[in-house]
Amino acid sequence: MMASYWETARTGFLAFVGIGLMVLLPLVLLHYFRFRRVEPRRAFVLYGLLLYGLVALALIFLPFPSDVSNLCTGDRMLSTVPFQWVTDMSNNMAANGQSGILAMVKSQAFLQQLFNVALFVPLGVVLRKAYGKGPLAVIAISLGVSLAVEVVQYTGNLGFYPCPYRIADVDDLISNTFGGLLGWMVAPAALVVPRVPSSGESAASDDTVTLPRRILGLVAELVLVIAIAKLLLHSDPRWAVAVLVAFRVVLPAAAGGMTIGGVLLNYRIRSEDGTRANPLQLVLRELLGVTGFVAYAAVVSPLIDIGWWDLVVAALFIGGAFVVPVFRRDQRGWHERVARTRDVFTGVTAGYPEPHDDVHAHR
């Protein structure tokens, strides 16, 4: 019995891997455009529920019958007597000359109900720990989900099969609902399940310059750098790096944090407190950011010829500059946090002083 459960659970997990990979990008995009970031706790609970749901469905409905012609045998596929499993267990034990607690817990009827209870425990845990549901809500949701499962089973998977191949049992409703309530009771001990924050807590603030906007600005600058390097500087990578330094360090230092991409998309580089970023901050930001990576890739990497190290540098740069910001409310990467800078919208709507206000800010 347990071997068959493990096999169907494995099938459900493999289905989760396949479906999870297919829906990963759409879910991330939907999540990001709704909240302007990916909230890690929401994403963790969402994928946890997806894994749990697919494994649970596999355990409930698999294996599918291989010979449909043998389904409609006239057997009664609906049990409406509560706690019928207790009678079945007692009769089975008596028929086999068994008695006692040990024999009871080894009986198939008892193990089946124990499985039905355990199947809904994670649901109760998540409903309380992640979504803050009370016991009545957990009971109602568990009962509703279990009832939906029994209806699908009794209708032959909503008419897909001419007859049901699993018994629709009121005892399953009772066991599943109790399992959800039991999960609610033990939920405080489930330390790995986080609380899902509200929409307000999940969303990036209105004054946050989002990652897609900054990526578009960066792409515009890189296109211009490549064009200048190819047309005017004979494609020398060192000149391309020099132009990028001029665009990303010299120009912002002289123009109050403005870059070419920032001019196009209405944002500028500032210090964490909103004041003008000093040249040292700009140099450190770019050394650890895109300019430093481009300089490494174009000039340093060809000289040292260490392939595996290139992968490490690329992974650190991509992770720090483009992956980490997706999960942060302020959308800042590692290089920006080290340099204590951030991108803000130009104008007073961002809530930060303009460059000509810096003098007044320090009086």
C-alpha atoms as a printed R data frame, in Angstrom:
    type eleno elety resid chain resno       x       y       z
1   ATOM     1    CA   MET     A     1   0.000   0.000   0.000
2   ATOM     2    CA   MET     A     2   2.692   2.500   0.996
3   ATOM     3    CA   ALA     A     3   4.723   1.597  -2.095
4   ATOM     4    CA   SER     A     4   1.819   2.591  -4.346
5   ATOM     5    CA   TYR     A     5   1.398   5.871  -2.457
6   ATOM     6    CA   TRP     A     6   5.083   6.703  -2.882
7   ATOM     7    CA   GLU     A     7   4.883   5.948  -6.583
8   ATOM     8    CA   THR     A     8   1.870   8.212  -7.128
9   ATOM     9    CA   ALA     A     9   3.478  10.925  -4.983
10  ATOM    10    CA   ARG     A    10   6.560  10.682  -7.193
11  ATOM    11    CA   THR     A    11   4.339  11.088 -10.249
12  ATOM    12    CA   GLY     A    12   2.766  14.178  -8.714
13  ATOM    13    CA   PHE     A    13   6.177  15.650  -7.931
14  ATOM    14    CA   LEU     A    14   7.375  15.082 -11.483
15  ATOM    15    CA   ALA     A    15   4.211  16.770 -12.739
16  ATOM    16    CA   PHE     A    16   4.997  19.708 -10.445
17  ATOM    17    CA   VAL     A    17   8.490  20.008 -11.898
18  ATOM    18    CA   GLY     A    18   7.157  20.039 -15.451
19  ATOM    19    CA   ILE     A    19   4.187  22.328 -14.842
20  ATOM    20    CA   GLY     A    20   6.213  24.504 -12.479
21  ATOM    21    CA   LEU     A    21   8.801  25.193 -15.163
22  ATOM    22    CA   MET     A    22   6.089  26.009 -17.708
23  ATOM    23    CA   VAL     A    23   4.265  28.486 -15.463
24  ATOM    24    CA   LEU     A    24   7.353  29.961 -13.788
25  ATOM    25    CA   LEU     A    25   7.940  32.836 -16.214
26  ATOM    26    CA   PRO     A    26   4.242  33.783 -16.620
27  ATOM    27    CA   LEU     A    27   3.761  33.743 -12.837
28  ATOM    28    CA   VAL     A    28   6.879  35.829 -12.245
29  ATOM    29    CA   LEU     A    29   5.766  38.375 -14.853
30  ATOM    30    CA   LEU     A    30   2.219  38.499 -13.468
31  ATOM    31    CA   HIS     A    31   3.552  38.827  -9.940
32  ATOM    32    CA   TYR     A    32   6.027  41.536 -10.930
33  ATOM    33    CA   PHE     A    33   3.605  43.679 -12.914
34  ATOM    34    CA   ARG     A    34   1.041  43.454 -10.142
35  ATOM    35    CA   PHE     A    35   3.373  44.416  -7.302
36  ATOM    36    CA   ARG     A    36   6.339  45.844  -9.282
37  ATOM    37    CA   ARG     A    37   8.490  43.227  -7.583
38  ATOM    38    CA   VAL     A    38   8.434  39.519  -6.732
39  ATOM    39    CA   GLU     A    39   7.570  39.102  -3.054
40  ATOM    40    CA   PRO     A    40   9.627  36.054  -1.910
41  ATOM    41    CA   ARG     A    41   7.118  34.868   0.691
42  ATOM    42    CA   ARG     A    42   4.206  35.045  -1.728
43  ATOM    43    CA   ALA     A    43   6.224  33.204  -4.380
44  ATOM    44    CA   PHE     A    44   7.312  30.520  -1.886
45  ATOM    45    CA   VAL     A    45   3.766  29.862  -0.677
46  ATOM    46    CA   LEU     A    46   2.391  29.902  -4.222
47  ATOM    47    CA   TYR     A    47   4.847  27.308  -5.450
48  ATOM    48    CA   GLY     A    48   4.440  25.300  -2.277
49  ATOM    49    CA   LEU     A    49   0.685  25.164  -2.864
50  ATOM    50    CA   LEU     A    50   1.283  24.162  -6.479
51  ATOM    51    CA   LEU     A    51   3.533  21.298  -5.371
52  ATOM    52    CA   TYR     A    52   1.088  20.200  -2.657
53  ATOM    53    CA   GLY     A    53  -1.905  20.382  -4.986
54  ATOM    54    CA   LEU     A    54  -0.333  18.318  -7.750
55  ATOM    55    CA   VAL     A    55   0.955  15.643  -5.365
56  ATOM    56    CA   ALA     A    56  -2.414  15.511  -3.598
57  ATOM    57    CA   LEU     A    57  -4.290  15.187  -6.896
58  ATOM    58    CA   ALA     A    58  -1.954  12.399  -7.977
59  ATOM    59    CA   LEU     A    59  -2.532  10.536  -4.714
60  ATOM    60    CA   ILE     A    60  -6.310  10.972  -4.997
61  ATOM    61    CA   PHE     A    61  -6.903  10.165  -8.660
62  ATOM    62    CA   LEU     A    62  -3.987   8.004  -9.814
63  ATOM    63    CA   PRO     A    63  -3.649   5.451 -11.174
64  ATOM    64    CA   PHE     A    64  -6.279   5.924 -13.877
65  ATOM    65    CA   PRO     A    65  -8.079   2.743 -14.937
66  ATOM    66    CA   SER     A    66  -6.444   1.004 -17.900
67  ATOM    67    CA   ASP     A    67  -9.537  -0.971 -18.966
68  ATOM    68    CA   VAL     A    68 -12.600   1.246 -19.098
69  ATOM    69    CA   SER     A    69 -14.868  -1.642 -20.120
70  ATOM    70    CA   ASN     A    70 -14.552  -3.212 -16.661
71  ATOM    71    CA   LEU     A    71 -15.631  -0.105 -14.741
72  ATOM    72    CA   CYS     A    72 -19.426  -0.452 -14.813
73  ATOM    73    CA   THR     A    73 -19.788  -3.686 -12.851
74  ATOM    74    CA   GLY     A    74 -22.778  -2.631 -10.795
75  ATOM    75    CA   ASP     A    75 -20.737  -2.198  -7.600
76  ATOM    76    CA   ARG     A    76 -21.959   0.514  -5.251
77  ATOM    77    CA   MET     A    77 -19.535   3.451  -5.594
78  ATOM    78    CA   LEU     A    78 -21.143   5.742  -3.005
79  ATOM    79    CA   SER     A    79 -20.880   5.349   0.770
80  ATOM    80    CA   THR     A    80 -23.137   7.624   2.836
81  ATOM    81    CA   VAL     A    81 -22.794   5.962   6.261
82  ATOM    82    CA   PRO     A    82 -20.537   7.974   8.582
83  ATOM    83    CA   PHE     A    83 -17.680   6.031  10.180
84  ATOM    84    CA   GLN     A    84 -18.366   2.961   8.073
85  ATOM    85    CA   TRP     A    85 -14.598   2.419   8.089
86  ATOM    86    CA   VAL     A    86 -14.777   1.523  11.797
87  ATOM    87    CA   THR     A    87 -17.271  -1.255  11.071
88  ATOM    88    CA   ASP     A    88 -15.247  -2.468   8.098
89  ATOM    89    CA   MET     A    89 -12.092  -2.513  10.203
90  ATOM    90    CA   SER     A    90 -13.771  -4.451  13.022
91  ATOM    91    CA   ASN     A    91 -15.259  -6.998  10.633
92  ATOM    92    CA   ASN     A    92 -11.925  -7.489   8.878
93  ATOM    93    CA   MET     A    93 -10.074  -7.956  12.167
94  ATOM    94    CA   ALA     A    94 -12.693 -10.456  13.391
95  ATOM    95    CA   ALA     A    95 -12.529 -12.413  10.135
96  ATOM    96    CA   ASN     A    96  -8.766 -12.724  10.476
97  ATOM    97    CA   GLY     A    97  -8.854 -13.504  14.201
98  ATOM    98    CA   GLN     A    98  -7.048 -10.295  15.109
99  ATOM    99    CA   SER     A    99  -7.556  -7.872  17.982
100 ATOM   100    CA   GLY     A   100  -5.799  -5.106  19.853
101 ATOM   101    CA   ILE     A   101  -4.413  -1.682  19.014
102 ATOM   102    CA   LEU     A   102  -1.457  -2.996  17.014
103 ATOM   103    CA   ALA     A   103  -3.725  -4.964  14.712
104 ATOM   104    CA   MET     A   104  -6.014  -1.970  14.370
105 ATOM   105    CA   VAL     A   105  -3.313   0.474  13.279
106 ATOM   106    CA   LYS     A   106  -2.049  -2.072  10.752
107 ATOM   107    CA   SER     A   107  -5.448  -2.587   9.163
108 ATOM   108    CA   GLN     A   108  -6.006  -1.170   5.694
109 ATOM   109    CA   ALA     A   109  -9.193   0.652   6.701
110 ATOM   110    CA   PHE     A   110  -7.392   2.514   9.487
111 ATOM   111    CA   LEU     A   111  -4.380   3.364   7.320
112 ATOM   112    CA   GLN     A   112  -6.686   4.658   4.592
113 ATOM   113    CA   GLN     A   113  -8.391   7.065   6.987
114 ATOM   114    CA   LEU     A   114  -5.060   8.094   8.471
115 ATOM   115    CA   PHE     A   115  -3.882   8.885   4.957
116 ATOM   116    CA   ASN     A   116  -7.016  10.951   4.313
117 ATOM   117    CA   VAL     A   117  -6.360  12.951   7.475
118 ATOM   118    CA   ALA     A   118  -2.685  13.503   6.668
119 ATOM   119    CA   LEU     A   119  -3.498  14.564   3.105
120 ATOM   120    CA   PHE     A   120  -5.291  17.728   4.274
121 ATOM   121    CA   VAL     A   121  -2.980  18.670   7.153
122 ATOM   122    CA   PRO     A   122  -0.735  20.829   4.886
123 ATOM   123    CA   LEU     A   123  -3.796  22.704   3.656
124 ATOM   124    CA   GLY     A   124  -4.786  23.621   7.213
125 ATOM   125    CA   VAL     A   125  -1.214  24.655   8.006
126 ATOM   126    CA   VAL     A   126  -0.972  26.972   5.017
127 ATOM   127    CA   LEU     A   127  -4.426  28.466   5.516
128 ATOM   128    CA   ARG     A   128  -3.594  29.472   9.088
129 ATOM   129    CA   LYS     A   129   0.128  30.237   8.915
130 ATOM   130    CA   ALA     A   130   0.284  31.902   5.509
131 ATOM   131    CA   TYR     A   131  -3.172  33.441   5.177
132 ATOM   132    CA   GLY     A   132  -4.275  33.859   8.796
133 ATOM   133    CA   LYS     A   133  -7.521  31.880   8.492
134 ATOM   134    CA   GLY     A   134  -9.442  30.906  11.594
135 ATOM   135    CA   PRO     A   135 -10.652  27.398  12.505
136 ATOM   136    CA   LEU     A   136 -14.142  27.840  11.044
137 ATOM   137    CA   ALA     A   137 -12.757  29.088   7.749
138 ATOM   138    CA   VAL     A   138 -10.294  26.187   7.610
139 ATOM   139    CA   ILE     A   139 -13.088  23.691   8.310
140 ATOM   140    CA   ALA     A   140 -15.273  25.244   5.591
141 ATOM   141    CA   ILE     A   141 -12.477  25.335   3.001
142 ATOM   142    CA   SER     A   142 -11.301  21.797   3.791
143 ATOM   143    CA   LEU     A   143 -14.850  20.487   3.600
144 ATOM   144    CA   GLY     A   144 -15.455  22.326   0.327
145 ATOM   145    CA   VAL     A   145 -12.278  21.017  -1.298
146 ATOM   146    CA   SER     A   146 -12.974  17.476  -0.098
147 ATOM   147    CA   LEU     A   147 -16.578  17.663  -1.336
148 ATOM   148    CA   ALA     A   148 -15.370  18.817  -4.746
149 ATOM   149    CA   VAL     A   149 -13.005  15.829  -4.901
150 ATOM   150    CA   GLU     A   150 -15.763  13.387  -3.971
151 ATOM   151    CA   VAL     A   151 -18.109  14.874  -6.574
152 ATOM   152    CA   VAL     A   152 -15.448  14.512  -9.254
153 ATOM   153    CA   GLN     A   153 -14.835  10.921  -8.214
154 ATOM   154    CA   TYR     A   154 -18.532  10.005  -8.128
155 ATOM   155    CA   THR     A   155 -19.160  11.503 -11.569
156 ATOM   156    CA   GLY     A   156 -16.342   9.497 -13.148
157 ATOM   157    CA   ASN     A   157 -14.014  12.505 -13.280
158 ATOM   158    CA   LEU     A   158 -16.832  14.767 -14.463
159 ATOM   159    CA   GLY     A   159 -18.025  12.302 -17.092
160 ATOM   160    CA   PHE     A   160 -14.661  11.410 -18.553
161 ATOM   161    CA   TYR     A   161 -15.291   7.794 -17.510
162 ATOM   162    CA   PRO     A   162 -18.706   6.099 -17.892
163 ATOM   163    CA   CYS     A   163 -18.627   5.010 -14.248
164 ATOM   164    CA   PRO     A   164 -16.661   6.089 -11.172
165 ATOM   165    CA   TYR     A   165 -13.488   4.097 -10.456
166 ATOM   166    CA   ARG     A   166 -13.094   5.398  -6.880
167 ATOM   167    CA   ILE     A   167 -15.720   5.221  -4.134
168 ATOM   168    CA   ALA     A   168 -17.175   8.573  -3.085
169 ATOM   169    CA   ASP     A   169 -17.223   8.227   0.684
170 ATOM   170    CA   VAL     A   170 -18.647  10.448   3.407
171 ATOM   171    CA   ASP     A   171 -15.872   9.164   5.672
172 ATOM   172    CA   ASP     A   172 -13.392  10.852   3.336
173 ATOM   173    CA   LEU     A   173 -15.192  14.155   3.887
174 ATOM   174    CA   ILE     A   174 -14.928  13.695   7.645
175 ATOM   175    CA   SER     A   175 -11.276  12.626   7.583
176 ATOM   176    CA   ASN     A   176 -10.194  15.359   5.157
177 ATOM   177    CA   THR     A   177 -11.989  18.057   7.131
178 ATOM   178    CA   PHE     A   178 -10.467  16.820  10.382
179 ATOM   179    CA   GLY     A   179  -7.067  16.808   8.679
180 ATOM   180    CA   GLY     A   180  -7.479  20.453   7.720
181 ATOM   181    CA   LEU     A   181  -8.472  21.317  11.302
182 ATOM   182    CA   LEU     A   182  -5.527  19.324  12.638
183 ATOM   183    CA   GLY     A   183  -3.254  21.283  10.309
184 ATOM   184    CA   TRP     A   184  -4.692  24.511  11.714
185 ATOM   185    CA   MET     A   185  -3.907  23.291  15.237
186 ATOM   186    CA   VAL     A   186  -0.264  22.397  14.510
187 ATOM   187    CA   ALA     A   187   0.379  25.368  12.184
188 ATOM   188    CA   PRO     A   188   2.373  27.434  14.751
189 ATOM   189    CA   ALA     A   189   5.023  24.689  14.735
190 ATOM   190    CA   ALA     A   190   5.456  24.941  10.928
191 ATOM   191    CA   LEU     A   191   8.385  27.346  10.973
192 ATOM   192    CA   VAL     A   192   9.106  26.952   7.256
193 ATOM   193    CA   VAL     A   193   5.714  28.380   6.234
194 ATOM   194    CA   PRO     A   194   5.857  32.201   6.123
195 ATOM   195    CA   ARG     A   195   3.022  34.649   6.524
196 ATOM   196    CA   VAL     A   196   1.862  35.986   3.177
197 ATOM   197    CA   PRO     A   197   2.096  39.797   3.351
198 ATOM   198    CA   SER     A   198  -0.762  42.005   2.253
199 ATOM   199    CA   SER     A   199  -0.829  43.626  -1.168
200 ATOM   200    CA   GLY     A   200   0.386  46.887   0.331
201 ATOM   201    CA   GLU     A   201   3.314  45.183   2.032
202 ATOM   202    CA   SER     A   202   4.162  43.218  -1.110
203 ATOM   203    CA   ALA     A   203   4.216  46.088  -3.574
204 ATOM   204    CA   ALA     A   204   7.186  48.322  -4.237
205 ATOM   205    CA   SER     A   205   6.636  51.927  -3.189
206 ATOM   206    CA   ASP     A   206   5.289  54.397  -5.731
207 ATOM   207    CA   ASP     A   207   8.582  56.287  -5.934
208 ATOM   208    CA   THR     A   208  10.600  53.169  -6.844
209 ATOM   209    CA   VAL     A   209  12.275  53.193 -10.250
210 ATOM   210    CA   THR     A   210  11.547  49.646 -11.328
211 ATOM   211    CA   LEU     A   211  14.075  47.270 -12.817
212 ATOM   212    CA   PRO     A   212  12.537  47.136 -16.335
213 ATOM   213    CA   ARG     A   213  12.750  50.936 -16.600
214 ATOM   214    CA   ARG     A   214  16.406  50.920 -15.569
215 ATOM   215    CA   ILE     A   215  17.187  48.034 -17.924
216 ATOM   216    CA   LEU     A   216  15.696  49.997 -20.832
217 ATOM   217    CA   GLY     A   217  17.814  52.994 -19.878
218 ATOM   218    CA   LEU     A   218  20.918  50.815 -19.662
219 ATOM   219    CA   VAL     A   219  20.199  49.228 -23.055
220 ATOM   220    CA   ALA     A   220  19.872  52.678 -24.621
221 ATOM   221    CA   GLU     A   221  23.258  53.668 -23.210
222 ATOM   222    CA   LEU     A   222  24.948  50.438 -24.307
223 ATOM   223    CA   VAL     A   223  23.582  50.811 -27.847
224 ATOM   224    CA   LEU     A   224  25.011  54.318 -27.987
225 ATOM   225    CA   VAL     A   225  28.355  53.129 -26.593
226 ATOM   226    CA   ILE     A   226  28.581  50.350 -29.193
227 ATOM   227    CA   ALA     A   227  27.715  52.763 -31.997
228 ATOM   228    CA   ILE     A   228  30.357  55.273 -30.911
229 ATOM   229    CA   ALA     A   229  32.984  52.557 -30.437
230 ATOM   230    CA   LYS     A   230  32.364  51.050 -33.880
231 ATOM   231    CA   LEU     A   231  31.896  54.224 -35.903
232 ATOM   232    CA   LEU     A   232  34.385  56.564 -34.296
233 ATOM   233    CA   LEU     A   233  36.877  54.542 -32.281
234 ATOM   234    CA   HIS     A   234  37.605  51.566 -34.538
235 ATOM   235    CA   SER     A   235  35.938  49.014 -32.219
236 ATOM   236    CA   ASP     A   236  38.741  49.059 -29.636
237 ATOM   237    CA   PRO     A   237  37.152  47.557 -26.489
238 ATOM   238    CA   ARG     A   238  39.199  49.817 -24.255
239 ATOM   239    CA   TRP     A   239  37.693  52.863 -25.920
240 ATOM   240    CA   ALA     A   240  34.233  51.367 -25.482
241 ATOM   241    CA   VAL     A   241  34.904  51.000 -21.757
242 ATOM   242    CA   ALA     A   242  36.163  54.595 -21.657
243 ATOM   243    CA   VAL     A   243  32.963  55.844 -23.299
244 ATOM   244    CA   LEU     A   244  30.884  53.809 -20.842
245 ATOM   245    CA   VAL     A   245  32.804  55.332 -17.922
246 ATOM   246    CA   ALA     A   246  32.084  58.766 -19.348
247 ATOM   247    CA   PHE     A   247  28.372  57.962 -19.639
248 ATOM   248    CA   ARG     A   248  27.987  56.183 -16.311
249 ATOM   249    CA   VAL     A   249  30.414  58.048 -14.026
250 ATOM   250    CA   VAL     A   250  31.630  61.362 -15.451
251 ATOM   251    CA   LEU     A   251  28.280  62.531 -16.812
252 ATOM   252    CA   PRO     A   252  26.282  61.711 -13.627
253 ATOM   253    CA   ALA     A   253  28.957  63.379 -11.478
254 ATOM   254    CA   ALA     A   254  28.688  66.544 -13.548
255 ATOM   255    CA   ALA     A   255  24.933  66.525 -14.130
256 ATOM   256    CA   GLY     A   256  23.572  65.719 -10.680
257 ATOM   257    CA   GLY     A   257  23.124  62.000 -11.227
258 ATOM   258    CA   MET     A   258  21.619  62.176 -14.694
259 ATOM   259    CA   THR     A   259  22.552  59.513 -17.232
260 ATOM   260    CA   ILE     A   260  21.500  59.235 -20.856
261 ATOM   261    CA   GLY     A   261  19.106  56.433 -19.976
262 ATOM   262    CA   GLY     A   262  17.838  58.489 -17.050
263 ATOM   263    CA   VAL     A   263  17.132  61.452 -19.300
264 ATOM   264    CA   LEU     A   264  15.136  59.227 -21.647
265 ATOM   265    CA   LEU     A   265  13.169  57.512 -18.877
266 ATOM   266    CA   ASN     A   266  12.945  60.250 -16.246
267 ATOM   267    CA   TYR     A   267  15.199  59.064 -13.402
268 ATOM   268    CA   ARG     A   268  18.549  59.926 -11.875
269 ATOM   269    CA   ILE     A   269  21.148  58.475  -9.491
270 ATOM   270    CA   ARG     A   270  21.065  59.819  -5.923
271 ATOM   271    CA   SER     A   271  22.406  58.889  -2.513
272 ATOM   272    CA   GLU     A   272  20.259  56.805  -0.181
273 ATOM   273    CA   ASP     A   273  19.068  59.936   1.646
274 ATOM   274    CA   GLY     A   274  18.102  61.666  -1.615
275 ATOM   275    CA   THR     A   275  21.038  64.043  -1.759
276 ATOM   276    CA   ARG     A   276  23.450  64.272  -4.655
277 ATOM   277    CA   ALA     A   277  25.668  61.204  -5.062
278 ATOM   278    CA   ASN     A   278  29.363  62.048  -4.769
279 ATOM   279    CA   PRO     A   279  31.950  60.881  -7.345
280 ATOM   280    CA   LEU     A   280  33.285  58.159  -5.027
281 ATOM   281    CA   GLN     A   281  29.809  56.641  -4.751
282 ATOM   282    CA   LEU     A   282  29.382  56.722  -8.525
283 ATOM   283    CA   VAL     A   283  32.776  55.084  -9.106
284 ATOM   284    CA   LEU     A   284  32.077  52.337  -6.546
285 ATOM   285    CA   ARG     A   285  28.602  51.734  -7.974
286 ATOM   286    CA   GLU     A   286  29.916  51.298 -11.499
287 ATOM   287    CA   LEU     A   287  33.012  49.343 -10.491
288 ATOM   288    CA   LEU     A   288  30.746  46.709  -8.936
289 ATOM   289    CA   GLY     A   289  28.047  47.146 -11.567
290 ATOM   290    CA   VAL     A   290  27.668  47.172 -15.328
291 ATOM   291    CA   THR     A   291  30.767  49.225 -16.148
292 ATOM   292    CA   GLY     A   292  33.017  46.977 -14.092
293 ATOM   293    CA   PHE     A   293  31.492  43.871 -15.698
294 ATOM   294    CA   VAL     A   294  31.878  45.261 -19.228
295 ATOM   295    CA   ALA     A   295  35.492  46.220 -18.463
296 ATOM   296    CA   TYR     A   296  36.169  42.731 -17.154
297 ATOM   297    CA   ALA     A   297  34.498  41.017 -20.118
298 ATOM   298    CA   ALA     A   298  36.086  43.232 -22.784
299 ATOM   299    CA   VAL     A   299  39.575  43.821 -21.396
300 ATOM   300    CA   VAL     A   300  40.479  41.608 -18.431
301 ATOM   301    CA   SER     A   301  38.879  38.284 -19.365
302 ATOM   302    CA   PRO     A   302  40.764  37.839 -22.683
303 ATOM   303    CA   LEU     A   303  44.063  38.336 -20.831
304 ATOM   304    CA   ILE     A   304  43.585  35.830 -17.979
305 ATOM   305    CA   ASP     A   305  41.745  33.111 -19.975
306 ATOM   306    CA   ILE     A   306  40.064  31.351 -17.012
307 ATOM   307    CA   GLY     A   307  36.740  30.061 -18.304
308 ATOM   308    CA   TRP     A   308  35.241  28.932 -15.003
309 ATOM   309    CA   TRP     A   309  36.064  32.257 -13.349
310 ATOM   310    CA   ASP     A   310  34.214  34.075 -16.128
311 ATOM   311    CA   LEU     A   311  31.093  32.094 -15.208
312 ATOM   312    CA   VAL     A   312  31.495  33.062 -11.548
313 ATOM   313    CA   VAL     A   313  31.860  36.755 -12.382
314 ATOM   314    CA   ALA     A   314  28.903  36.667 -14.782
315 ATOM   315    CA   ALA     A   315  26.720  34.868 -12.219
316 ATOM   316    CA   LEU     A   316  27.619  37.358  -9.473
317 ATOM   317    CA   PHE     A   317  26.937  40.317 -11.738
318 ATOM   318    CA   ILE     A   318  23.641  39.040 -13.122
319 ATOM   319    CA   GLY     A   319  22.475  37.885  -9.702
320 ATOM   320    CA   GLY     A   320  23.423  41.115  -7.976
321 ATOM   321    CA   ALA     A   321  22.285  43.545 -10.657
322 ATOM   322    CA   PHE     A   322  19.197  41.873 -12.121
323 ATOM   323    CA   VAL     A   323  17.976  39.011  -9.897
324 ATOM   324    CA   VAL     A   324  18.277  40.392  -6.357
325 ATOM   325    CA   PRO     A   325  16.485  43.684  -7.238
326 ATOM   326    CA   VAL     A   326  13.434  41.771  -8.465
327 ATOM   327    CA   PHE     A   327  12.735  40.671  -4.871
328 ATOM   328    CA   ARG     A   328  13.480  43.995  -3.149
329 ATOM   329    CA   ARG     A   329  10.956  46.777  -2.574
330 ATOM   330    CA   ASP     A   330  13.545  49.426  -3.482
331 ATOM   331    CA   GLN     A   331  14.731  47.424  -6.544
332 ATOM   332    CA   ARG     A   332  18.395  48.023  -5.632
333 ATOM   333    CA   GLY     A   333  21.179  45.635  -6.530
334 ATOM   334    CA   TRP     A   334  24.237  44.727  -4.501
335 ATOM   335    CA   HIS     A   335  26.385  47.344  -6.244
336 ATOM   336    CA   GLU     A   336  23.894  50.073  -5.350
337 ATOM   337    CA   ARG     A   337  23.621  49.003  -1.730
338 ATOM   338    CA   VAL     A   338  27.410  48.935  -1.300
339 ATOM   339    CA   ALA     A   339  27.722  52.379  -2.897
340 ATOM   340    CA   ARG     A   340  24.737  53.636  -0.877
341 ATOM   341    CA   THR     A   341  22.960  54.951  -3.958
342 ATOM   342    CA   ARG     A   342  19.564  54.495  -5.540
343 ATOM   343    CA   ASP     A   343  17.702  55.603  -8.640
344 ATOM   344    CA   VAL     A   344  14.893  58.095  -8.129
345 ATOM   345    CA   PHE     A   345  12.475  59.829 -10.445
346 ATOM   346    CA   THR     A   346  13.403  63.344 -11.520
347 ATOM   347    CA   GLY     A   347  11.239  66.170 -10.251
348 ATOM   348    CA   VAL     A   348   9.577  66.826  -6.935
349 ATOM   349    CA   THR     A   349   7.094  63.938  -7.320
350 ATOM   350    CA   ALA     A   350   9.811  61.509  -6.237
351 ATOM   351    CA   GLY     A   351  10.081  63.171  -2.853
352 ATOM   352    CA   TYR     A   352  13.811  63.859  -3.185
353 ATOM   353    CA   PRO     A   353  15.499  67.265  -3.499
354 ATOM   354    CA   GLU     A   354  16.809  68.396  -6.861
355 ATOM   355    CA   PRO     A   355  20.576  69.041  -7.225
356 ATOM   356    CA   HIS     A   356  20.168  72.791  -6.731
357 ATOM   357    CA   ASP     A   357  18.424  72.056  -3.411
358 ATOM   358    CA   ASP     A   358  21.422  70.239  -1.960
359 ATOM   359    CA   VAL     A   359  22.928  73.441  -0.617
360 ATOM   360    CA   HIS     A   360  19.722  74.352   1.169
361 ATOM   361    CA   ALA     A   361  19.370  70.827   2.497
362 ATOM   362    CA   HIS     A   362  22.683  71.076   4.349
363 ATOM   363    CA   ARG     A   363  22.199  74.524   5.842
